Structure formats: C-alpha cells, structure tokens
Amino acid sequence: MTTTATGPVAAEIRQRLVSALSPTQLVVTDDSAKHRGHAGHDSRGESHFTVEVESAAFVGLNRVARQRLVNRALADLLAERVHALAIRATAPGEE
C-alpha cells in the first residue's frame, strides 16, 4: 500500500478507507497547495485531496457506486473539513 500525504486529515482519510474497504492499493494525495486563494481553500491546509483506491469491494460496481462507498466512509470529514475530493476507485486487475 502506498501513501503520499502525511498530515492528520490525510491520516484519518487513510485509516477510514483501510477500515471500510480493505484496499489492496491506496494513495492519498494532499492537493491543497494547488488551491491557495481559490474557493474552499482552508488556511489550515488539508482541504483538497485525491484518493486512488483499489479494493475488492468495488468488484461489479459502477463508478458512481464506488464513489458512494468512499464518500460514505468519509462523510463527516467531507461535511466539516475536506472541501474537495477526487476519487479514482478500481477493483483489483483493472487499469
């Protein structure tokens, strides 16, 4: 499992996705610095993320259903702390 972001919000995202989805691959990237001065930027940082997650939980699900699983695992963070989340959700063996 690979992870690039290291702050407390990134760590919480990582922990929740591991718990909810048992991923075989997980990359959490903090994109916040790219959004300084834009709507939704939080001066505390850690407001914009990309997650790349591969999990057997996604087998047979379409893109929307996969994103809903990720969003459900992170619901309160998305409501209170994370302004934007880009999701790439794949099942094992998919590109």
PDB file as gemmi writes it, atoms N, CA and C in Angstrom:
CRYST1    1.000    1.000    1.000  90.00  90.00  90.00 P 1                      
ATOM      1  N   MET A   1       0.842  -1.166   0.000  1.00  0.00           N  
ATOM      2  CA  MET A   1       0.000   0.000   0.000  1.00  0.00           C  
ATOM      3  C   MET A   1       0.894   1.238   0.000  1.00  0.00           C  
ATOM      4  N   THR A   2       0.584   2.214  -0.844  1.00  0.00           N  
ATOM      5  CA  THR A   2       1.383   3.426  -0.969  1.00  0.00           C  
ATOM      6  C   THR A   2       0.570   4.622  -0.489  1.00  0.00           C  
ATOM      7  N   THR A   3       1.221   5.538   0.209  1.00  0.00           N  
ATOM      8  CA  THR A   3       0.550   6.748   0.667  1.00  0.00           C  
ATOM      9  C   THR A   3       1.506   7.909   0.532  1.00  0.00           C  
ATOM     10  N   THR A   4       1.013   9.060   0.043  1.00  0.00           N  
ATOM     11  CA  THR A   4       1.887  10.207  -0.121  1.00  0.00           C  
ATOM     12  C   THR A   4       1.600  11.318   0.877  1.00  0.00           C  
ATOM     13  N   ALA A   5       0.370  11.561   1.267  1.00  0.00           N  
ATOM     14  CA  ALA A   5       0.037  12.634   2.197  1.00  0.00           C  
ATOM     15  C   ALA A   5       0.274  12.163   3.625  1.00  0.00           C  
ATOM     16  N   THR A   6       0.713  13.098   4.491  1.00  0.00           N  
ATOM     17  CA  THR A   6       1.102  12.689   5.836  1.00  0.00           C  
ATOM     18  C   THR A   6       0.445  13.467   6.971  1.00  0.00           C  
ATOM     19  N   GLY A   7      -0.353  14.491   6.698  1.00  0.00           N  
ATOM     20  CA  GLY A   7      -0.967  15.285   7.758  1.00  0.00           C  
ATOM     21  C   GLY A   7      -2.071  14.529   8.480  1.00  0.00           C  
ATOM     22  N   PRO A   8      -2.643  15.133   9.540  1.00  0.00           N  
ATOM     23  CA  PRO A   8      -3.667  14.447  10.334  1.00  0.00           C  
ATOM     24  C   PRO A   8      -4.955  14.143   9.564  1.00  0.00           C  
ATOM     25  N   VAL A   9      -5.366  15.016   8.665  1.00  0.00           N  
ATOM     26  CA  VAL A   9      -6.579  14.738   7.882  1.00  0.00           C  
ATOM     27  C   VAL A   9      -6.299  13.614   6.899  1.00  0.00           C  
ATOM     28  N   ALA A  10      -5.148  13.653   6.249  1.00  0.00           N  
ATOM     29  CA  ALA A  10      -4.765  12.570   5.337  1.00  0.00           C  
ATOM     30  C   ALA A  10      -4.696  11.243   6.078  1.00  0.00           C  
ATOM     31  N   ALA A  11      -4.148  11.263   7.287  1.00  0.00           N  
ATOM     32  CA  ALA A  11      -4.062  10.035   8.082  1.00  0.00           C  
ATOM     33  C   ALA A  11      -5.451   9.510   8.427  1.00  0.00           C  
ATOM     34  N   GLU A  12      -6.369  10.405   8.725  1.00  0.00           N  
ATOM     35  CA  GLU A  12      -7.748   9.999   9.035  1.00  0.00           C  
ATOM     36  C   GLU A  12      -8.427   9.421   7.799  1.00  0.00           C  
ATOM     37  N   ILE A  13      -8.214  10.040   6.643  1.00  0.00           N  
ATOM     38  CA  ILE A  13      -8.763   9.515   5.386  1.00  0.00           C  
ATOM     39  C   ILE A  13      -8.233   8.107   5.154  1.00  0.00           C  
ATOM     40  N   ARG A  14      -6.928   7.953   5.283  1.00  0.00           N  
ATOM     41  CA  ARG A  14      -6.283   6.653   5.072  1.00  0.00           C  
ATOM     42  C   ARG A  14      -6.863   5.599   6.022  1.00  0.00           C  
ATOM     43  N   GLN A  15      -6.959   5.918   7.304  1.00  0.00           N  
ATOM     44  CA  GLN A  15      -7.448   4.969   8.306  1.00  0.00           C  
ATOM     45  C   GLN A  15      -8.886   4.552   8.007  1.00  0.00           C  
ATOM     46  N   ARG A  16      -9.719   5.515   7.655  1.00  0.00           N  
ATOM     47  CA  ARG A  16     -11.124   5.204   7.379  1.00  0.00           C  
ATOM     48  C   ARG A  16     -11.291   4.341   6.136  1.00  0.00           C  
ATOM     49  N   LEU A  17     -10.519   4.635   5.096  1.00  0.00           N  
ATOM     50  CA  LEU A  17     -10.631   3.839   3.875  1.00  0.00           C  
ATOM     51  C   LEU A  17     -10.079   2.433   4.074  1.00  0.00           C  
ATOM     52  N   VAL A  18      -9.027   2.303   4.839  1.00  0.00           N  
ATOM     53  CA  VAL A  18      -8.497   0.967   5.149  1.00  0.00           C  
ATOM     54  C   VAL A  18      -9.546   0.175   5.916  1.00  0.00           C  
ATOM     55  N   SER A  19     -10.164   0.796   6.890  1.00  0.00           N  
ATOM     56  CA  SER A  19     -11.172   0.127   7.705  1.00  0.00           C  
ATOM     57  C   SER A  19     -12.412  -0.254   6.896  1.00  0.00           C  
ATOM     58  N   ALA A  20     -12.874   0.651   6.046  1.00  0.00           N  
ATOM     59  CA  ALA A  20     -14.126   0.432   5.311  1.00  0.00           C  
ATOM     60  C   ALA A  20     -13.959  -0.455   4.087  1.00  0.00           C  
ATOM     61  N   LEU A  21     -12.796  -0.389   3.422  1.00  0.00           N  
ATOM     62  CA  LEU A  21     -12.656  -1.018   2.105  1.00  0.00           C  
ATOM     63  C   LEU A  21     -11.549  -2.056   2.004  1.00  0.00           C  
ATOM     64  N   SER A  22     -10.726  -2.217   3.010  1.00  0.00           N  
ATOM     65  CA  SER A  22      -9.585  -3.150   2.955  1.00  0.00           C  
ATOM     66  C   SER A  22      -8.869  -3.070   1.606  1.00  0.00           C  
ATOM     67  N   PRO A  23      -8.367  -1.895   1.255  1.00  0.00           N  
ATOM     68  CA  PRO A  23      -7.776  -1.739  -0.079  1.00  0.00           C  
ATOM     69  C   PRO A  23      -6.491  -2.525  -0.272  1.00  0.00           C  
ATOM     70  N   THR A  24      -6.262  -2.933  -1.522  1.00  0.00           N  
ATOM     71  CA  THR A  24      -5.003  -3.558  -1.893  1.00  0.00           C  
ATOM     72  C   THR A  24      -3.998  -2.496  -2.316  1.00  0.00           C  
ATOM     73  N   GLN A  25      -4.487  -1.346  -2.721  1.00  0.00           N  
ATOM     74  CA  GLN A  25      -3.662  -0.182  -3.058  1.00  0.00           C  
ATOM     75  C   GLN A  25      -4.388   1.050  -2.536  1.00  0.00           C  
ATOM     76  N   LEU A  26      -3.640   1.992  -1.982  1.00  0.00           N  
ATOM     77  CA  LEU A  26      -4.235   3.244  -1.512  1.00  0.00           C  
ATOM     78  C   LEU A  26      -3.202   4.345  -1.572  1.00  0.00           C  
ATOM     79  N   VAL A  27      -3.530   5.395  -2.294  1.00  0.00           N  
ATOM     80  CA  VAL A  27      -2.688   6.586  -2.354  1.00  0.00           C  
ATOM     81  C   VAL A  27      -3.580   7.766  -1.979  1.00  0.00           C  
ATOM     82  N   VAL A  28      -3.162   8.505  -0.955  1.00  0.00           N  
ATOM     83  CA  VAL A  28      -3.871   9.712  -0.529  1.00  0.00           C  
ATOM     84  C   VAL A  28      -2.939  10.879  -0.806  1.00  0.00           C  
ATOM     85  N   THR A  29      -3.368  11.802  -1.654  1.00  0.00           N  
ATOM     86  CA  THR A  29      -2.543  12.942  -2.042  1.00  0.00           C  
ATOM     87  C   THR A  29      -3.217  14.233  -1.587  1.00  0.00           C  
ATOM     88  N   ASP A  30      -2.489  15.053  -0.864  1.00  0.00           N  
ATOM     89  CA  ASP A  30      -2.977  16.359  -0.423  1.00  0.00           C  
ATOM     90  C   ASP A  30      -2.714  17.361  -1.546  1.00  0.00           C  
ATOM     91  N   ASP A  31      -3.796  17.826  -2.177  1.00  0.00           N  
ATOM     92  CA  ASP A  31      -3.703  18.782  -3.282  1.00  0.00           C  
ATOM     93  C   ASP A  31      -3.938  20.216  -2.837  1.00  0.00           C  
ATOM     94  N   SER A  32      -4.003  20.457  -1.543  1.00  0.00           N  
ATOM     95  CA  SER A  32      -4.405  21.755  -1.006  1.00  0.00           C  
ATOM     96  C   SER A  32      -3.542  22.915  -1.503  1.00  0.00           C  
ATOM     97  N   ALA A  33      -2.248  22.712  -1.599  1.00  0.00           N  
ATOM     98  CA  ALA A  33      -1.354  23.791  -2.019  1.00  0.00           C  
ATOM     99  C   ALA A  33      -1.697  24.306  -3.415  1.00  0.00           C  
ATOM    100  N   LYS A  34      -2.259  23.454  -4.244  1.00  0.00           N  
ATOM    101  CA  LYS A  34      -2.645  23.850  -5.605  1.00  0.00           C  
ATOM    102  C   LYS A  34      -3.854  24.782  -5.605  1.00  0.00           C  
ATOM    103  N   HIS A  35      -4.540  24.885  -4.475  1.00  0.00           N  
ATOM    104  CA  HIS A  35      -5.806  25.620  -4.416  1.00  0.00           C  
ATOM    105  C   HIS A  35      -5.742  26.864  -3.539  1.00  0.00           C  
ATOM    106  N   ARG A  36      -4.563  27.287  -3.152  1.00  0.00           N  
ATOM    107  CA  ARG A  36      -4.429  28.509  -2.346  1.00  0.00           C  
ATOM    108  C   ARG A  36      -5.084  29.668  -3.080  1.00  0.00           C  
ATOM    109  N   GLY A  37      -5.912  30.410  -2.366  1.00  0.00           N  
ATOM    110  CA  GLY A  37      -6.583  31.573  -2.956  1.00  0.00           C  
ATOM    111  C   GLY A  37      -7.862  31.237  -3.697  1.00  0.00           C  
ATOM    112  N   HIS A  38      -8.178  29.977  -3.858  1.00  0.00           N  
ATOM    113  CA  HIS A  38      -9.403  29.566  -4.549  1.00  0.00           C  
ATOM    114  C   HIS A  38     -10.515  29.325  -3.540  1.00  0.00           C  
ATOM    115  N   ALA A  39     -11.722  29.249  -4.024  1.00  0.00           N  
ATOM    116  CA  ALA A  39     -12.875  28.950  -3.169  1.00  0.00           C  
ATOM    117  C   ALA A  39     -12.651  27.630  -2.451  1.00  0.00           C  
ATOM    118  N   GLY A  40     -12.977  27.603  -1.174  1.00  0.00           N  
ATOM    119  CA  GLY A  40     -12.849  26.384  -0.400  1.00  0.00           C  
ATOM    120  C   GLY A  40     -11.486  26.162   0.203  1.00  0.00           C  
ATOM    121  N   HIS A  41     -10.520  27.031  -0.127  1.00  0.00           N  
ATOM    122  CA  HIS A  41      -9.183  26.872   0.468  1.00  0.00           C  
ATOM    123  C   HIS A  41      -9.282  27.145   1.960  1.00  0.00           C  
ATOM    124  N   ASP A  42      -8.655  26.306   2.736  1.00  0.00           N  
ATOM    125  CA  ASP A  42      -8.657  26.411   4.190  1.00  0.00           C  
ATOM    126  C   ASP A  42      -7.228  26.726   4.613  1.00  0.00           C  
ATOM    127  N   SER A  43      -7.023  27.830   5.332  1.00  0.00           N  
ATOM    128  CA  SER A  43      -5.667  28.231   5.713  1.00  0.00           C  
ATOM    129  C   SER A  43      -4.979  27.194   6.598  1.00  0.00           C  
ATOM    130  N   ARG A  44      -5.750  26.285   7.203  1.00  0.00           N  
ATOM    131  CA  ARG A  44      -5.157  25.201   7.994  1.00  0.00           C  
ATOM    132  C   ARG A  44      -4.503  24.159   7.092  1.00  0.00           C  
ATOM    133  N   GLY A  45      -4.814  24.200   5.800  1.00  0.00           N  
ATOM    134  CA  GLY A  45      -4.305  23.191   4.866  1.00  0.00           C  
ATOM    135  C   GLY A  45      -5.187  21.956   4.893  1.00  0.00           C  
ATOM    136  N   GLU A  46      -4.812  20.951   4.138  1.00  0.00           N  
ATOM    137  CA  GLU A  46      -5.531  19.681   4.090  1.00  0.00           C  
ATOM    138  C   GLU A  46      -7.029  19.859   3.820  1.00  0.00           C  
ATOM    139  N   SER A  47      -7.341  20.545   2.736  1.00  0.00           N  
ATOM    140  CA  SER A  47      -8.741  20.759   2.370  1.00  0.00           C  
ATOM    141  C   SER A  47      -9.100  20.125   1.031  1.00  0.00           C  
ATOM    142  N   HIS A  48      -8.115  19.811   0.219  1.00  0.00           N  
ATOM    143  CA  HIS A  48      -8.320  19.238  -1.110  1.00  0.00           C  
ATOM    144  C   HIS A  48      -7.466  17.978  -1.241  1.00  0.00           C  
ATOM    145  N   PHE A  49      -8.102  16.875  -1.623  1.00  0.00           N  
ATOM    146  CA  PHE A  49      -7.390  15.603  -1.710  1.00  0.00           C  
ATOM    147  C   PHE A  49      -7.750  14.838  -2.975  1.00  0.00           C  
ATOM    148  N   THR A  50      -6.839  13.959  -3.371  1.00  0.00           N  
ATOM    149  CA  THR A  50      -7.103  12.931  -4.366  1.00  0.00           C  
ATOM    150  C   THR A  50      -6.839  11.598  -3.685  1.00  0.00           C  
ATOM    151  N   VAL A  51      -7.770  10.658  -3.852  1.00  0.00           N  
ATOM    152  CA  VAL A  51      -7.538   9.304  -3.363  1.00  0.00           C  
ATOM    153  C   VAL A  51      -7.597   8.356  -4.546  1.00  0.00           C  
ATOM    154  N   GLU A  52      -6.622   7.477  -4.604  1.00  0.00           N  
ATOM    155  CA  GLU A  52      -6.588   6.392  -5.582  1.00  0.00           C  
ATOM    156  C   GLU A  52      -6.680   5.120  -4.754  1.00  0.00           C  
ATOM    157  N   VAL A  53      -7.790   4.418  -4.902  1.00  0.00           N  
ATOM    158  CA  VAL A  53      -8.026   3.258  -4.054  1.00  0.00           C  
ATOM    159  C   VAL A  53      -8.438   2.062  -4.903  1.00  0.00           C  
ATOM    160  N   GLU A  54      -7.766   0.949  -4.671  1.00  0.00           N  
ATOM    161  CA  GLU A  54      -8.103  -0.317  -5.312  1.00  0.00           C  
ATOM    162  C   GLU A  54      -8.609  -1.258  -4.226  1.00  0.00           C  
ATOM    163  N   SER A  55      -9.791  -1.821  -4.458  1.00  0.00           N  
ATOM    164  CA  SER A  55     -10.381  -2.693  -3.448  1.00  0.00           C  
ATOM    165  C   SER A  55     -11.292  -3.723  -4.095  1.00  0.00           C  
ATOM    166  N   ALA A  56     -11.297  -4.923  -3.525  1.00  0.00           N  
ATOM    167  CA  ALA A  56     -12.225  -5.963  -3.981  1.00  0.00           C  
ATOM    168  C   ALA A  56     -13.679  -5.552  -3.709  1.00  0.00           C  
ATOM    169  N   ALA A  57     -13.883  -4.615  -2.805  1.00  0.00           N  
ATOM    170  CA  ALA A  57     -15.242  -4.122  -2.524  1.00  0.00           C  
ATOM    171  C   ALA A  57     -15.872  -3.467  -3.749  1.00  0.00           C  
ATOM    172  N   PHE A  58     -15.064  -3.077  -4.728  1.00  0.00           N  
ATOM    173  CA  PHE A  58     -15.565  -2.401  -5.926  1.00  0.00           C  
ATOM    174  C   PHE A  58     -15.931  -3.354  -7.069  1.00  0.00           C  
ATOM    175  N   VAL A  59     -15.624  -4.630  -6.930  1.00  0.00           N  
ATOM    176  CA  VAL A  59     -15.914  -5.600  -7.998  1.00  0.00           C  
ATOM    177  C   VAL A  59     -17.413  -5.582  -8.297  1.00  0.00           C  
ATOM    178  N   GLY A  60     -17.748  -5.425  -9.572  1.00  0.00           N  
ATOM    179  CA  GLY A  60     -19.140  -5.449 -10.013  1.00  0.00           C  
ATOM    180  C   GLY A  60     -19.894  -4.143  -9.817  1.00  0.00           C  
ATOM    181  N   LEU A  61     -19.244  -3.130  -9.254  1.00  0.00           N  
ATOM    182  CA  LEU A  61     -19.910  -1.843  -9.039  1.00  0.00           C  
ATOM    183  C   LEU A  61     -19.514  -0.842 -10.108  1.00  0.00           C  
ATOM    184  N   ASN A  62     -20.448   0.020 -10.463  1.00  0.00           N  
ATOM    185  CA  ASN A  62     -20.119   1.079 -11.416  1.00  0.00           C  
ATOM    186  C   ASN A  62     -19.397   2.219 -10.697  1.00  0.00           C  
ATOM    187  N   ARG A  63     -18.937   3.193 -11.455  1.00  0.00           N  
ATOM    188  CA  ARG A  63     -18.149   4.308 -10.916  1.00  0.00           C  
ATOM    189  C   ARG A  63     -18.883   5.059  -9.814  1.00  0.00           C  
ATOM    190  N   VAL A  64     -20.152   5.330 -10.007  1.00  0.00           N  
ATOM    191  CA  VAL A  64     -20.933   6.079  -9.020  1.00  0.00           C  
ATOM    192  C   VAL A  64     -21.065   5.294  -7.714  1.00  0.00           C  
ATOM    193  N   ALA A  65     -21.353   4.017  -7.800  1.00  0.00           N  
ATOM    194  CA  ALA A  65     -21.481   3.186  -6.599  1.00  0.00           C  
ATOM    195  C   ALA A  65     -20.149   3.111  -5.851  1.00  0.00           C  
ATOM    196  N   ARG A  66     -19.050   3.055  -6.574  1.00  0.00           N  
ATOM    197  CA  ARG A  66     -17.731   3.025  -5.942  1.00  0.00           C  
ATOM    198  C   ARG A  66     -17.468   4.334  -5.199  1.00  0.00           C  
ATOM    199  N   GLN A  67     -17.772   5.444  -5.847  1.00  0.00           N  
ATOM    200  CA  GLN A  67     -17.568   6.745  -5.219  1.00  0.00           C  
ATOM    201  C   GLN A  67     -18.465   6.908  -3.990  1.00  0.00           C  
ATOM    202  N   ARG A  68     -19.646   6.369  -4.045  1.00  0.00           N  
ATOM    203  CA  ARG A  68     -20.541   6.438  -2.878  1.00  0.00           C  
ATOM    204  C   ARG A  68     -19.953   5.688  -1.689  1.00  0.00           C  
ATOM    205  N   LEU A  69     -19.317   4.553  -1.922  1.00  0.00           N  
ATOM    206  CA  LEU A  69     -18.677   3.816  -0.830  1.00  0.00           C  
ATOM    207  C   LEU A  69     -17.564   4.650  -0.190  1.00  0.00           C  
ATOM    208  N   VAL A  70     -16.763   5.293  -1.013  1.00  0.00           N  
ATOM    209  CA  VAL A  70     -15.691   6.150  -0.497  1.00  0.00           C  
ATOM    210  C   VAL A  70     -16.297   7.329   0.266  1.00  0.00           C  
ATOM    211  N   ASN A  71     -17.273   7.986  -0.333  1.00  0.00           N  
ATOM    212  CA  ASN A  71     -17.905   9.139   0.309  1.00  0.00           C  
ATOM    213  C   ASN A  71     -18.560   8.758   1.632  1.00  0.00           C  
ATOM    214  N   ARG A  72     -19.168   7.598   1.691  1.00  0.00           N  
ATOM    215  CA  ARG A  72     -19.807   7.142   2.932  1.00  0.00           C  
ATOM    216  C   ARG A  72     -18.764   6.967   4.042  1.00  0.00           C  
ATOM    217  N   ALA A  73     -17.619   6.418   3.699  1.00  0.00           N  
ATOM    218  CA  ALA A  73     -16.562   6.210   4.690  1.00  0.00           C  
ATOM    219  C   ALA A  73     -16.007   7.534   5.219  1.00  0.00           C  
ATOM    220  N   LEU A  74     -16.107   8.582   4.413  1.00  0.00           N  
ATOM    221  CA  LEU A  74     -15.514   9.881   4.762  1.00  0.00           C  
ATOM    222  C   LEU A  74     -16.561  10.964   5.002  1.00  0.00           C  
ATOM    223  N   ALA A  75     -17.813  10.598   5.177  1.00  0.00           N  
ATOM    224  CA  ALA A  75     -18.939  11.546   5.175  1.00  0.00           C  
ATOM    225  C   ALA A  75     -18.739  12.760   6.080  1.00  0.00           C  
ATOM    226  N   ASP A  76     -18.417  12.561   7.342  1.00  0.00           N  
ATOM    227  CA  ASP A  76     -18.311  13.722   8.226  1.00  0.00           C  
ATOM    228  C   ASP A  76     -17.088  14.572   7.908  1.00  0.00           C  
ATOM    229  N   LEU A  77     -15.997  13.969   7.440  1.00  0.00           N  
ATOM    230  CA  LEU A  77     -14.842  14.758   7.007  1.00  0.00           C  
ATOM    231  C   LEU A  77     -15.194  15.621   5.807  1.00  0.00           C  
ATOM    232  N   LEU A  78     -15.981  15.071   4.888  1.00  0.00           N  
ATOM    233  CA  LEU A  78     -16.390  15.827   3.709  1.00  0.00           C  
ATOM    234  C   LEU A  78     -17.325  16.974   4.090  1.00  0.00           C  
ATOM    235  N   ALA A  79     -18.143  16.773   5.101  1.00  0.00           N  
ATOM    236  CA  ALA A  79     -19.082  17.806   5.534  1.00  0.00           C  
ATOM    237  C   ALA A  79     -18.388  18.910   6.326  1.00  0.00           C  
ATOM    238  N   GLU A  80     -17.349  18.545   7.081  1.00  0.00           N  
ATOM    239  CA  GLU A  80     -16.773  19.505   8.027  1.00  0.00           C  
ATOM    240  C   GLU A  80     -15.373  19.992   7.691  1.00  0.00           C  
ATOM    241  N   ARG A  81     -14.560  19.192   7.022  1.00  0.00           N  
ATOM    242  CA  ARG A  81     -13.139  19.526   6.911  1.00  0.00           C  
ATOM    243  C   ARG A  81     -12.586  19.508   5.488  1.00  0.00           C  
ATOM    244  N   VAL A  82     -13.031  18.573   4.677  1.00  0.00           N  
ATOM    245  CA  VAL A  82     -12.492  18.422   3.325  1.00  0.00           C  
ATOM    246  C   VAL A  82     -13.416  19.121   2.335  1.00  0.00           C  
ATOM    247  N   HIS A  83     -12.853  20.064   1.595  1.00  0.00           N  
ATOM    248  CA  HIS A  83     -13.639  20.821   0.632  1.00  0.00           C  
ATOM    249  C   HIS A  83     -13.815  20.068  -0.689  1.00  0.00           C  
ATOM    250  N   ALA A  84     -12.760  19.385  -1.127  1.00  0.00           N  
ATOM    251  CA  ALA A  84     -12.808  18.712  -2.423  1.00  0.00           C  
ATOM    252  C   ALA A  84     -12.079  17.377  -2.353  1.00  0.00           C  
ATOM    253  N   LEU A  85     -12.678  16.376  -3.003  1.00  0.00           N  
ATOM    254  CA  LEU A  85     -12.098  15.043  -3.031  1.00  0.00           C  
ATOM    255  C   LEU A  85     -12.248  14.466  -4.429  1.00  0.00           C  
ATOM    256  N   ALA A  86     -11.117  14.184  -5.073  1.00  0.00           N  
ATOM    257  CA  ALA A  86     -11.119  13.494  -6.350  1.00  0.00           C  
ATOM    258  C   ALA A  86     -10.887  12.015  -6.048  1.00  0.00           C  
ATOM    259  N   ILE A  87     -11.681  11.152  -6.678  1.00  0.00           N  
ATOM    260  CA  ILE A  87     -11.635   9.733  -6.377  1.00  0.00           C  
ATOM    261  C   ILE A  87     -11.341   8.922  -7.639  1.00  0.00           C  
ATOM    262  N   ARG A  88     -10.361   8.048  -7.539  1.00  0.00           N  
ATOM    263  CA  ARG A  88     -10.119   7.032  -8.575  1.00  0.00           C  
ATOM    264  C   ARG A  88     -10.248   5.695  -7.878  1.00  0.00           C  
ATOM    265  N   ALA A  89     -11.360   5.016  -8.114  1.00  0.00           N  
ATOM    266  CA  ALA A  89     -11.669   3.760  -7.433  1.00  0.00           C  
ATOM    267  C   ALA A  89     -11.692   2.629  -8.444  1.00  0.00           C  
ATOM    268  N   THR A  90     -10.847   1.623  -8.203  1.00  0.00           N  
ATOM    269  CA  THR A  90     -10.760   0.491  -9.114  1.00  0.00           C  
ATOM    270  C   THR A  90     -10.825  -0.823  -8.331  1.00  0.00           C  
ATOM    271  N   ALA A  91     -11.208  -1.858  -9.037  1.00  0.00           N  
ATOM    272  CA  ALA A  91     -11.168  -3.214  -8.487  1.00  0.00           C  
ATOM    273  C   ALA A  91      -9.832  -3.828  -8.885  1.00  0.00           C  
ATOM    274  N   PRO A  92      -9.343  -4.805  -8.131  1.00  0.00           N  
ATOM    275  CA  PRO A  92      -8.083  -5.452  -8.483  1.00  0.00           C  
ATOM    276  C   PRO A  92      -8.081  -5.949  -9.933  1.00  0.00           C  
ATOM    277  N   GLY A  93      -6.997  -5.683 -10.630  1.00  0.00           N  
ATOM    278  CA  GLY A  93      -6.862  -6.120 -12.019  1.00  0.00           C  
ATOM    279  C   GLY A  93      -7.355  -5.111 -13.029  1.00  0.00           C  
ATOM    280  N   GLU A  94      -8.022  -4.062 -12.592  1.00  0.00           N  
ATOM    281  CA  GLU A  94      -8.480  -3.017 -13.516  1.00  0.00           C  
ATOM    282  C   GLU A  94      -7.378  -1.982 -13.675  1.00  0.00           C  
ATOM    283  N   GLU A  95      -7.425  -1.306 -14.784  1.00  0.00           N  
ATOM    284  CA  GLU A  95      -6.482  -0.196 -15.032  1.00  0.00           C  
ATOM    285  C   GLU A  95      -7.129   1.108 -14.732  1.00  0.00           C  
TER     286      GLU A  95                                                      
END                                                                             
